[in-house]
């Protein structure tokens, strides 16, 4: 390993050790993963983004995956997060390449797509913002998937996409809270998707919607179906629930 990779790997091992010490991890696979999954994973996508404390999920992942992140991983992180004095410094240490991005489709996002080179892996949170208590984002809107993940899938060749469905971390640290609560249960469901096959499947849907819209729709349905239930955290409010509640002027579910 290169010096940068060694330092990142050491940091991730420390995070993993602390996480396994202070939290209970429950991990389940949706289907049976292939034997070569961690050698050929090209995209890691975390759905149900609820907290900046999500690196604790390192305790749910195998050491081989942490080595891949340290050696070949690229992680796009919002500039507002990286500019925080303490949190930003920690997040700059979680991957071989940490790419500072804005919320616009500018040069920063082009750098993410360029990082999808052969042998590399991009870890992304496709929703692009965190779910607040009550199931909506900071602006009070549903947690939709952003279109950037479709660009990434389209730019990536062969390999696997591992989708991690989070049970949520509001019971550990919700947005706005300064300190985490230890000794909680963390739940994570994992699914392996062949990128080439998935791309063909989504392209077959272009008769009714664009490739990007097909990917967004599919990932939102997968999230709503596969995110494990965590009573302490709740779940995202779907667009249909949001629109129905607004039209009836009734309280949103979970509010």
C-alpha positions, 0 to 999 in steps of 0.5 A: 500500500502507498502511504496515503492508503496505509493511513486511511486503512489504519483510520478505518480499522480504528473506526471499525474497532470502535464501532464494533465495541460500542454498537451492535451490528445486524447485517443481512444480505438480500439474495446471495452475493457472488464470491468475488464481490469485494474484488469487483465492486465498483460502486458502493451506494448508501441509501437512507442517509440520516446522519454524519455519524454513518462511518460507524457502519464500518463495523458492519463491513468486511476488512477486505472492503475497507482495504478497497476503500483505502487503496482505490476508493473515491468518496464525493462529500459536500463542501459544507461538510468538509468545511467543518473544522473537526468533522471535515478533517475526519471525513478527509481521511475515510478514502484514498480520494475524497472529492469535494463537491457542490450541489450543482452539476459543475466541475466537481461532479465531473471529477467524480465521474473521472474517478470511475476508472478501471479498478477504482470504486466510488462510494456515494450517498445518492440522496445527496442530503440527510433525512431529518426527524419526521422522514423529510429533508432539511427543506421539508421535502421527500428524500428523493434520489438525485440523478448523479448516481445514474451518471455514475452507473452510465460511466462505470464499466463492468463490476458490481454495485453494492447497495447498502440500505441503512436502518437509520441513525437518528437513535444514535445521532440525528442531524443537529445533535452534537454527541452520539449515543453508544450501545445502540443497534445498527441495522444494514441490509446489503444487495449486490447488483451487476452494473452491466446487467442493471444498466441494460435493464434500466435502458430497457425502460427508456420507452416510458421514461429516461435512463436517469428517471428509470434509475431514480425510480428503481432505487427509490423503490428498492430503498422503500422496500429494503431499508430495515425497520428501526423503530427508534429512527423511522423511515423516509416519507415517500413522495406519494405520502407527502403529496397526499398529506399536503393535499389533505392538510393532514400531519405527515406520517411520523411527524 
